[in-house]
Amino acid sequence: MKVTKEMVVNDCIKQYPKTIGVFTRFKIDSCCGGAVSIEAAAKRDGAPLDAILQALNEAA
């Protein structure tokens, strides 16, 4: 697994640019709200963490 729930959203996008589409699809704020962990962003934006992680790792 390349992407973990502890990874910061902005760092994930920097390291794996193709993941930006996943954040958009799950309605995760990856612009102004991208300075938090993927877990915190999922909780804040009401997205299913397991599904996001799976999709992010597929894109990465």
FENSUL-V743291 format. One line per field, one symbol per residue. psi: psi as a letter, one per 30 degrees, with the letter a starting at -180 (. if undefined). A space follows every 10 residues. Layout:
psi->???
This chain:
psi->keklffkkee eeeeeifffe eeeeeghkjg dfggglleee eeeeghkjee eeeeeeeee.
